[in-house]
Amino acid sequence: MTKLAYLDCPTGISGDMCLGALIDAGVPIDYLTQSLQSLGLQGEFNLKVDKIHHNGQQATKLTVELLNQTGSLSHTHTPELSLDSHPHHYAGHHHAHSHHYADHPHHHHSHHHADYPHHHHAAHSPESAEPTHGQAASPNSQTRNLPDIVDLIQTAQLPDRVTAWSLAIFRQLAVAEGAVHGIAPEEVHFHEVGAVDAIVDIVGTCLGLDWLGVEALYCSALPIGGGTIWAAHGQLPVPVPAVLKLFESRQVPIYHNGIDRELVTPTGAAIVTVLAQQFGPPPPMTIHKVGLGAGSLQLTIPNMVRLWLGESWQSGGENAARTTPLAQPTSPSPSLSPTSPVQTTIAVLETQIDDLNPQAVGYLFEALLSAGALDVFTQAIGMKKSRPGTLITVICQPDNVGDCERILFQETTTLGIRKTLQTRTELAREWHPIQLEHGIVRLKVAKLGETVVNVQPEYEDCAVLARQFHLPWREVHRLALAAWFS
């Protein structure tokens, strides 16, 4: 049988809540502290563990106390209520910033996800380590970018699984932040304090899962929250842009639980979108232990992440639960996502033109994809009066037809658009992080039943390593495939 973990997140998820749940489930705080010291962050933080009550239930609240250069307490990682009445601690969280926003090193929200690079729910943990909303950090504040953090993790004496998972999570977070700001992932900057919080949350969570021997991780559907939060660049809707990007990357099932707060932080979203093999109801399992990780505020329902630990159960025959381990850094295993092809409904839009400046086509592609189109492509065709023309095809979700039609009418010379609804059969796809010499590359693995029929390295991951280490993109791509098949 396989050792399973299920994250039940009725009030969302943040990195500090994950870590609190793991400690509550039995991970020794001394082990975490000692292991995290190998990152070279001695004197920058302390871990503080408290037992608190939410709606009459006791849970473990983790606080990351950030220290100044003299080793005295500077601020705590547990978020506190910020300017808005969100339940998540935002003031102390740090968001990732791009070079474009160097003058605003932090985003602070009153939510527990107060930042981009690490995010703790204000509702989950309240005092923050950064200034309150809209406050900029000191001009001489230092920053850490993705290559800096990658170097810290790779040189630390961490278990192989912990290194691979941590790198994959940080890269996923940087990819999401970079997409939001329109920059390369390696250009995303984490303010120094924020980076420490994120490193502790992410690496600490990976250490805890590894210490518990978890072989397969599942996560519930996630509540989206609501309202707005203040960041360095102004007011942002909840979920914040980076969280939405992370949801999009794994097509995470979401719902509204009636609480209009920021409930999912970027750090929490990055952890589960990388490590969780499936979102939704729990798998068939026997529960051996439950760990409760608390946020800071009292909500209408207990504000905590519930970590269920147990084993897969087998009733024999076709009903036997089939599980496989979390991906290893060099020899990934299949995940637990369904392996049968699924049927989905898509919309297909077509229009043909013979009088559009070809330079406009590239812009059209960008506009359609930014609006949510699943795919856009062109074909050369012959039109009336023997004119060469172009057939433009757009594939999108049915509820996105209106936006795509508007863009086609605005950006092309077409006078009409054909549209049909079609059924598409999709292979099951899984993400597996692969540890290469230069870093982590995620592989998209397509399966038909139990048979792997296609393996492709993620383009952006290859591009990040190619730029960072001045390698040909094709070489990184080749190395990733070679690692999978070795």
Secondary structure, 3 states (H helix, E strand, C coil): CCEEEEEECCCCECHHHHHHHHHHCCCCHHHHHHHHHCCCCCCCEEEEEEEEEECCEEEEEEEEEEECCCCCEEEECCCCCCCCCCCECCCCCCCEECHHHCCCCCCCCCCCCCCCCCCCCECECCCCCCCCCCCCCCCCCCEEEHHHHHHHHHHCCCCHHHHHHHHHHHHHHHHHHHHHHCCCHHHCEEEHHHHHHHHHHHHHHHHHHHHCCCCEEEECCEECCCCEEEECCEEEECCCHHHHHHHHHHCCCEECCCCCCCCECHHHHHHHHHHCCEECCCCCEEEEEEEEEECECCCCCCCEEEEEEEEECCCCHHHCCCCCCCCCCCCCCCCCCCCCCEEEEEEEEEEEECCCCCHHHHHHHHHHHHCCCCEEEEEEEECHHHCEEEEEEEEECHHHHHHHHHHHHHHCCCCCCEEEEEEEEECEEEEEEEECCCCEEEEEEEEECCEEEEEEECHHHHHHHHHHHCCCHHHHHHHHHHHHHC
